[in-house]
């Protein structure tokens, strides 16, 4: 977990994600207005819960781990502010995929 952050452990199959900030300058150094900056649908996993439970009580493991870069849905998630930083809380099944490389 990132240093300086309060210890936050999501429950069950929830994942705490910090969205990647979009570029605010063009390659040439021109500052872009907010209307011209596309929404970035990727983020870094900050914390993960232990996993969900199946109907017979077995633990279903999480598909992501701390530090993974993930592709996020356009809508959804619960916005959370911890130590004046903005995060989004998603269920494991809502994440679209892991970005590698």
C-alpha positions in Angstrom: 0.0 0.0 0.0 1.2 3.5 -0.7 3.1 5.2 2.1 1.4 8.0 4.0 -2.0 6.5 3.3 -4.2 5.4 6.2 -4.4 1.6 6.3 -7.6 0.8 4.3 -8.5 -2.8 3.7 -11.6 -3.2 1.4 -14.1 -5.8 2.4 -14.9 -9.0 0.5 -14.3 -8.7 -3.3 -13.7 -4.9 -3.4 -10.7 -3.2 -5.0 -9.5 0.3 -4.2 -8.2 2.0 -7.3 -6.5 5.4 -8.0 -7.3 6.7 -11.4 -4.4 7.7 -13.7 -4.3 11.4 -14.2 -4.8 12.5 -17.9 -2.1 14.5 -19.6 -2.8 18.2 -19.2 -0.2 19.3 -21.8 0.2 18.4 -25.4 3.5 17.0 -26.7 4.4 20.5 -27.9 3.9 21.9 -24.4 0.5 23.5 -25.0 -1.8 23.4 -21.9 -5.0 21.6 -22.8 -8.4 22.8 -21.6 -10.5 20.3 -19.6 -13.0 19.9 -22.4 -10.1 18.7 -24.7 -8.7 16.2 -22.3 -10.1 12.7 -22.8 -11.2 10.7 -19.8 -8.7 8.0 -18.9 -10.1 4.6 -18.0 -7.2 3.1 -16.3 -6.0 3.1 -12.8 -3.5 1.6 -10.3 -4.7 -0.9 -7.7 -3.9 0.4 -4.2 -5.6 -2.2 -2.0 -7.6 -5.4 -2.4 -10.0 -7.3 -0.2 -9.6 -10.9 0.8 -12.1 -12.1 -1.8 -15.8 -13.1 -2.0 -17.3 -16.3 -0.4 -19.1 -18.9 -2.5 -22.4 -20.3 -1.4 -20.7 -23.2 0.3 -18.3 -20.8 2.2 -15.1 -21.3 0.2 -13.0 -18.2 -0.5 -13.0 -17.0 -4.1 -9.5 -15.5 -4.7 -9.2 -12.0 -6.2 -8.1 -11.6 -9.8 -5.9 -8.5 -9.2 -3.2 -7.6 -6.7 -1.8 -4.3 -5.3 0.3 -2.5 -7.9 -1.6 -3.8 -11.0 -2.7 -1.4 -13.6 -6.3 -2.1 -14.6 -8.8 -1.0 -17.2 -11.8 0.6 -15.6 -15.4 0.8 -16.7 -16.6 4.2 -17.9 -19.2 4.4 -15.2 -19.6 2.9 -11.8 -17.6 2.5 -8.6 -17.8 4.4 -5.4 -15.7 7.6 -5.0 -13.7 7.6 -1.8 -11.4 10.4 -0.4 -8.6 9.2 1.9 -5.9 11.7 3.1 -7.1 14.3 0.6 -6.6 11.9 -2.3 -9.3 10.6 -4.5 -9.9 6.9 -5.0 -12.6 4.7 -6.5 -13.9 1.5 -5.0 -14.9 -1.3 -7.4 -16.0 -4.9 -7.1 -13.5 -7.3 -8.6 -16.0 -8.4 -11.3 -16.5 -4.8 -12.5 -12.8 -4.4 -13.5 -12.4 -4.9 -17.3 -8.9 -6.2 -17.4 -5.3 -5.9 -16.3 -2.9 -3.8 -18.4 0.5 -5.4 -18.8 3.7 -3.9 -20.0 
